[in-house]
Amino acid sequence: MKKILIISLLLVLFVSAKAQRFDDYFEDRTLRLDYTFSGNSQHQELYVDELISMPRWYGKRQRLAEVPLRGNGQIIVRSKADGQVIYRHSFSSLFQEWLSTDESKHTQKSFENVFLVPYPKQPVDITVELRDYHDQVNATMTHSVDPSDILIRKAGERQVTPYVTLQQARDTSRCIHVAYVAEGYQQHEMGTFIEDCRIAMESLFEHEPFRQMQDRFNMIAVMSPSAESGVSEPGKGIWKNTALGAHFDTFYSARYLTTLHLKKMNDVLAGTPYEHIIVLVNGERYGGGGIYNSYTLTDAHGPSFRPVVVHEFGHSFGGLGDEYPYGEDDPMYFADTEPWEPNLTTKHDFNGKWEHLVKEGKGGLVEGGGYLTKGVWRGFENCRMRTNEEPEFCLVCKEALIRLINFYTE
């Protein structure tokens, strides 16, 4: 009995120490990191643009030095005093997607990137790493941050963009904060925007595992007005003055709808409770985009709005890869590298993915995915990540999403 009590006490002390770790290193504030990623397919450079302090921290407060998925890049925060990693964050970026295009072979470009980390109490070193499609570090940069630096700009303390809470999580200190952002809605159209947000939220929670874990999500609608209604369509010569400057024809792909103005987007969100972002566009044309730990962006009035917003959130939140073929040019997946996305495999290193479903006869290896018809495999014939007509995520994606939600909320 005495032995059991000692073990129990040690467990309590361990859990308490683990729970206190955030407070040991961080304040309840956010440090926004603005970077410029630039270069071409042969050479990339990373630059610090600006540091910004925002009130409150809405990201994870446990498992701080872990990431649930590798992503195509990472932010690593180390204590300057002893070099210990005290926070880690993984991501993908539009810049890295662009590096796979033919344009990057003969043109140099720069892209805005914004990341959020908890505000450190003491000086830290922050490392940014980008990895290529063979999982090799192709660009890295380390800079020091003194939290008392007078040039860290403050934002979100006044003139906060109006927002409404659509759903409050059961525990707002350990949940997933999602913000819907208006793009191409004029001030008088905000009622329509709120209704579109409710439709998007309803669509998401019609799908498992989001349905069974709905109370772990906190969702708001941020009412950022645009000077004009609609969205830019470069292929048609249409350019609109909108809050986030979103447009179709990204990388000359007609249905790829994105914004390059990540600083503007995060300025709109400053002072609101957010970590993950879903931008709704006031338009009817089919299109969208989703970038892991960056944002989802989709049209809100087209006939495929409901399935598309769920699909794109599967990218931006879940880190799920596309399971359909799209063209054999500009590949992102190669036989010598296992995809970091949990629902795709090249069979290079299948361990830890859905091999248990294969062994149990509940899943398989179906060739075709990651935009390629050959050399990439998925778990099921169909899935929300493959077609808009499929009503559910496949079992592989469901299990991956459950692991991710648990990572952030347990």
TAMOBEL-V235202 format. One record per backbone hydrogen bond with DSSP energy under -0.5 kcal/mol. CO is the residue of the C=O (numbers start at 1). NH is the residue of the N-H. If there is no record, write none. Layout:
co;nh
CO;NH
CO;NH
This chain:
co;nh
1;5
2;6
3;7
4;8
5;9
6;10
7;11
8;12
9;13
10;14
11;15
12;16
13;17
14;18
15;19
16;20
17;21
18;21
20;24
21;25
22;25
22;26
25;121
25;122
27;29
27;119
28;56
29;119
30;32
30;54
31;117
32;34
32;52
33;35
33;115
34;49
34;50
35;113
36;47
37;111
38;45
39;109
43;40
45;38
47;36
50;34
51;153
52;32
53;155
54;30
63;66
64;88
72;131
73;91
74;129
75;89
76;78
76;127
77;86
77;87
78;125
79;83
84;79
84;86
87;77
89;75
91;72
91;73
93;97
94;98
95;99
97;100
98;101
98;104
101;104
102;105
103;106
103;107
104;41
109;39
111;37
113;35
115;33
117;31
119;27
123;80
124;145
125;78
125;127
126;143
127;76
128;141
129;74
130;138
130;139
132;135
136;132
139;130
141;128
143;126
145;124
145;147
146;149
149;152
151;153
153;53
155;55
162;223
164;166
164;221
167;219
171;174
175;177
176;178
176;218
177;275
177;276
178;220
179;278
180;222
181;280
183;282
184;186
184;230
185;226
186;189
187;190
189;193
190;194
191;195
192;196
193;197
194;198
195;199
196;200
197;201
198;202
199;203
200;204
201;205
203;206
204;207
207;211
209;213
211;214
213;216
214;217
215;170
216;176
217;219
218;178
219;166
219;167
220;180
221;164
221;223
222;182
222;224
223;225
232;248
233;236
233;238
234;237
237;239
238;233
240;242
241;227
241;228
244;261
246;232
247;258
249;252
250;253
252;254
253;249
253;256
254;249
255;257
255;288
256;250
256;258
258;247
260;112
260;262
261;265
262;266
263;267
264;268
265;269
266;270
267;270
269;272
272;274
276;179
276;275
277;296
278;181
278;280
279;281
279;298
280;183
281;283
281;300
283;301
287;299
288;257
289;297
291;294
291;295
292;92
295;291
296;279
297;289
298;281
302;305
304;308
305;309
306;310
307;311
308;312
309;313
310;314
311;315
312;316
313;317
313;318
314;320
315;319
316;293
322;370
324;371
334;337
341;344
345;377
350;353
354;357
354;358
355;359
356;360
357;362
357;363
358;361
365;367
366;378
369;372
371;326
371;327
372;369
376;368
377;345
378;366
379;364
383;386
383;387
385;323
392;384
394;398
395;399
396;400
397;401
398;402
399;403
400;404
401;405
402;406
403;407
404;408
405;409
406;410
